[in-house]
Amino acid sequence: MSEVDRIVSRHHDIKRYLDWDDRADCDRLRSIASALEPYFDPLVDDFYAEIRRHPQADSVITGGDEQVARLKTTLRHWLVDLLALPPDDDYAARCWRIGRRHAEIGLDPVYVIAAMSRLRTGICRALRASWPGDPDRLAEALRSLYRRLDLDLALIQDAYQAESDERLQRAERLATLGQVAGGLAHELRNPLNVVKTSVYYLRHARSPSPEKQTEHLQRISRGVDRADAVITALSSFARLPAPDSRPVTLRDCVTEALEADPPGRDVEVDVVIPGDLAVVVDPTQLQIVLGNLIRNACEAMPEGGKLALRGRRAADGAIELEVEDTGIGMSPELRNRVSEPLYSTKARGLGLGLAISRAILEKNGGALRIASEPGVGSTFTVVLMESTDSRGAKP
């Protein structure tokens, strides 16, 4: 079952559990919309004022007053949709993604529940103060409102649980990988010493032919480099250092990555990144991520194609960078496994590039999303925290 199908199934199950009636409950919510609309702005202002008073909740807002202004607009739209639109499958998917994003940025779910409760209390207070009609009708409308808010909250909590389950699985795989890395280091270093000794011997052997000498030196040197690369990559992944984060300009980071590892001539590169997008990240670690994504995109287009890098500011204030290729694409099964440690589709690949990239982004408070379609191409979306210093700095 795909993630979308699972969300839809979960959504329908929750609606049944809450006895939600699309027609009756939606009609009741529409009946209170005009009475509640004048209170939208005070409700939104109170919602974010309370968040700003709690440092742990406020810590996820990294874009300052500009981000808060955008978030207020988003919340106001949500209130309008809450009363006007039925909670169909598309709405459920959007609500679930909001919860997923809250989990990705590290917002404690306790504050999600508390914020929803505060909003519920404010709505009820406003309605009771302004309702001009039959009190029994208001009571019925409030029961529908409670069910609708509970439905949204349940979807958000489901997204939190899914994120928690995935993090636990990755942590278990990383623990296993740490053991594997230690074992590989032990097993590989012994033959490496033998290889190096052989290199020394061949260099000092009496009268070996130049061809044989060159052939063996190159072969052994390549083996040494390869084995050493395996050890280094695994060790680095198992002990990924804490990020040294600071404000940087996203476009400058992308430019540096393209200059360090330029795509081939048969790859058309299109970069569309506003110059004012600044992020908080370890610039050295970000270069590792960008280098991996650019190389993977180019390798997915052996006959050439288009590589697009697009940056934007998301509605929740995060900064997103899409790395899109027109390559061979991936099946859903492959897409779900491609960022697992030691899983590779390449004959000579280590299967660590995307795993390292995901781990780096998570340590920097971000995330990596993957979308792909066989025969069409893939899009890797890097999600980063916005810097309050919109000017950023050179990476």
N, C-alpha and C positions, 0 to 999 in steps of 0.2 A: 504494500500500500504506500503510495506517495505521501509526502508531507501534506500537500493540499487536501488529498482525500481524507487523511487522518483528521485534519482540522475540521473539515466539513462534517465528518461523522461525529466528532466530539461535540461540535456545535449543535447538531440535531439532538444528540443525547441530552445535553444540558437543557435545551428548550423543553424537551419532554419532562425532564425532572422538575423543572420550575412551573410546569403546566402553562407554558406560554402559548397564547392564542394570537396568531399573526393578525387576524382581522380585529377582534375585540380589543386586544391590548393596544394595538396601534391606533385604533379610533379614539380610545381614551387618552392616549398621549397627545394626539393632535388636538384634542379638546382643551388641553391646558396650555398649549403653546403660546397663544396670544397673551394669557395672563402672566406667563413666566418670562416672556421675551424682554421686558424692560429691566429685568434683574440679571440678565446674562453678564453684562460688564462688571457689576459689583461682585457677582459670584466668581468670575474669572480672576478679578483683582485679589479677592480674598484667598483664592486657591494658591496663587503664587506668592502672595505676601507671607502666608504661613510656611511655605516651603523655604523661603529666604530666611526665616527665623530659626530654622533647624539646620545646623552645619552639615550633618551627615547627608541629609536630603539635598541641600543646596550645593554640595560638592560636585554633583554630576552636571551642574550648569556651568560650563566653562566659557561660554560666549558672552557673559555679562548681560547688560540691559538689552542689547540688540537681540540676543537669543531669547530672553524672556518675552520680549515684544512679539517675536515670531511664535513662541509657544502659546502665548495668550490667544493669538489669532487662531491657531490650530484648535485650542480647547473650545473657543467660541463656536467654531464650525462643528465640532463634535456635539455640543449641546443642541445646535440646530438640527443636526442629523438624528440625534437621540429621539427627538419629539416628532420629526417629520418622516423619517424613513424606516421601513421595516428592516429587522435584523436578518437580511438574507445572507447567502454564503459569501458573497464578495465582502460585505460588511464584516462578517466574522473573521475573514482572512486579514482584513486591515487591522481589526482590533487585536488579533493574535500577534501580528507583526509589531504593533506598538508594545505589547508585553515583552516580545523577544528583544526589542531594542532596549527597553528598560533593564532587562537582565544583562545584556551585553555591556552596558555602560556602568553596571555595578550598583544600580539603585536598589536599596534594601526593600524587599517586598512588603515589609511592615509599613513603610511609608506609602506604598501604593494603596494598601487597605485603608490606612488612616486618612489619606487624601480623598479616597472615594467616599468614606464615611462623612467627612467634613462637607463634601460637595452635596451629598444626599441630605444632610441636615439643613444646609443653606437653601436648597431647592424647596424642601418641605416648609421651612419657615416663610419663604417668600410667597408660596402658594396660599398658605393659610392666611397670610396678611392681605392678599389681594383678590382671593377667589370671590366672585360675585354671585355664584349660583348655589345649587343644592348641595348641602354638606355631604350627603350620601354619595353623590356623583364624584365629589372631590375625593372621598375615601376610596372609591373604586379606582379612580385615576392614579392615586398614590400607590395602591397595590400593584398596578401595572408598571408604574415607574420603578418600584422596588425590584420587581422581577427583571426589568430591562437592565437596571444597574447591576444586579447580581449576575445576569448573563454576561455582560461585558467584563466584569471582574473575574468571573470564572474562566473566561477565555484568556485573559491576561495571566492569571495564575497558572493555567495550563502551559502557556508559553514559558513561564519561569521554570516549571517543572521539566519541560523538554530541554531547556538550556542546562539545567542542573544535571540531568541525566547524561547529556553529551559531555559536559565537563568532567563528570566522574569517570566516564568511559575513557576519555583522553588521559586523565590522570593515571588510570590503571595501565593504559598502554605505555605511558611514559615511564612508569615504575618498572615495567617489564623491559622497556628499551634500555633503561639504565643498567640493568643486569646484563642484557645482551651486549651493550657497549663495553662493559668491563671484560666480558668473556672474549669478545672479538679482539680487543686490544691485546689481551694476553696471547691469544692464538696467532695473531698476525705478526707481532713484533719478533717472535722467534724466527720464522722464515725470513723476515726482513733482514735480520742480522746475517743469515746465511747468504742471502742475495748480495748484500753489501760486501761480504767477504769474497764472494765470487767475482764481483766487480773489481775488487782490489787485486785478486789473483790474475784475472785476465789482463789487467793493465801491466802486470809485471811478469806475465808468462813469457817463456823463451820462444821466440820465433813463431807466434801465432800469425796466421795470414791476416792482412789488414781487413779483408772482407769479414772474416769470422770474428775478429776482434770488435769491429764496428757493430756487426749484427748483434752480438751478445751483450755488448755494452748498452745498446739502445733498448734491447728487450728487457734486460734486468732493470735498467733505469725507469722504464715505463712501469714495470711491476712495482718498483719501490714507490714511485709517485702515486700509483693507484692505491696501493695498500695504505700509504700514509694519508691519502685523501679520505679514505673510509674511516680511519681512526679519528682523524681530525673532525670530520663532519659529525660522527656519532658522539664524540666527546663534547663538542660544542653544543649539540642539541640537548644532550642530557644535562648540561650545566649552563644553560642559557643565562647570561648575566642580566642583572637588573638594569632597566633602561636608564640612560642619562637624558631625560626628556627636556626639551626646550622649544620655544616657538620657532618654526621654520615656514618658509613659503613653499606651498605644495608644488607650484610650477617649477621653481628652481630645483627642487628635489628630483622631479621627473626629468628635467633637462640634463641634470648630472648623470642620472641612471642611463639615459639614452646615449650620452657621450661615452660612458664607460663601457657599454656593451651595445654598440650600434647594430640594428637589424640589417639583414642583407639587402642588396640592391633590389631584389624582387619583392620586397615587402614595403608597401606604401604606409607611411606613418602619418597619422592625423592627431595632433594634440590640441585639445580645446579645454584650457584650464584658466579661469579668471585669475588675474594677478593678485587679487586681494584675499585669496583663500590661504589662510595661515593655520597651521595645525601644531599641536603639542605632541612631540614624538622624539625619540632618540634618532637623530638623522643618520647615524651610521647603520643602525639596525633597519631603518626604513630603506636604505640603499640595498640591503640584502633582499628584502621583500620585493622591491621593484625589479631588481635584477633577475630574481627567480621568475616573476610573472612575465617579464618581457621575453626572457629566453624561452619559457614554456610556450608562449604565444607564437613566437617565430618557429619553433620546432613543430608546432601543430599545423604549420603552413609550408610543407616542404616544396610545394610548387609555387610559392608566393601567395600574396594576399594583402589584406589591409589590417593594420594594427591601429586601433583607436584608443586614445587615452583621454578620458573626459572627467573633469572635476566639477563638483557642484556642492552647494550647501543644502542639506536635507531639511525637511520641515521641522525635525526635532533639534536642529542646530548642529548636528554632526556634519563632518566633511566627508564626502564620498568620492572616491576615484575609481572609475570603471576602466579596466584593461580588457578590451574586446578584440577578438581575432575572428577571422573568417576561415578558420581551419577545419579540421576533421570533426570536431565536436566530441561529446562523450555521451554514453548511455546513462540513464538514471543510476544504474548500479555502480558504474565506474565513477560517476560524479560524487556519489556518497562515500567512496573509498579513497579517492585520489589524494586527499590530504592526510591520510593515515601514515604514521611513521613506517618506513621500510616497504611501502607499497608503491610500485612503479610500473608504468606501461612501457618503459624503454628497456631495451636489452642490456644497456650498460648503465642504467640509472640506479641511484641509491635509494630513491623513494623518500628523500628527506626534504627536498626543496619546499614543497607546499606545507609540509608539517612544520618546518621551521618558520615559514612565513606566518602561518596561523598562530603559532606560539608567540612569536614576536609581537604581532598585533594585539593579542590578548594581554600580554604583559604591558603594553603601552595604552591599555584602556580602549582598544579598538576591536575590530572583528574582520573576518574574511568571509564573503558570501560568494557562492559559485552557482552560475546558471549556464546550461549548455544544451545544445541540440545536435544530435549526430548529423553530419553533412552540412551544417550551417555555421557552427562556431561556438565559442565559449566566451563568457564574460565573468571576470573575476572582479568583485567590488571590494575595495579596501575602505573600511570605515575607520575614521580617526576623530579624535576630539578637536574641536575648534579652539584656536588660541584667542585669548582676549585682546592680544596685540595683533590687530589685523594687518600690520605691516610685515610681521614675521621677521625672519632673519635668514641670511644665507646659510645653506646646509654645510 
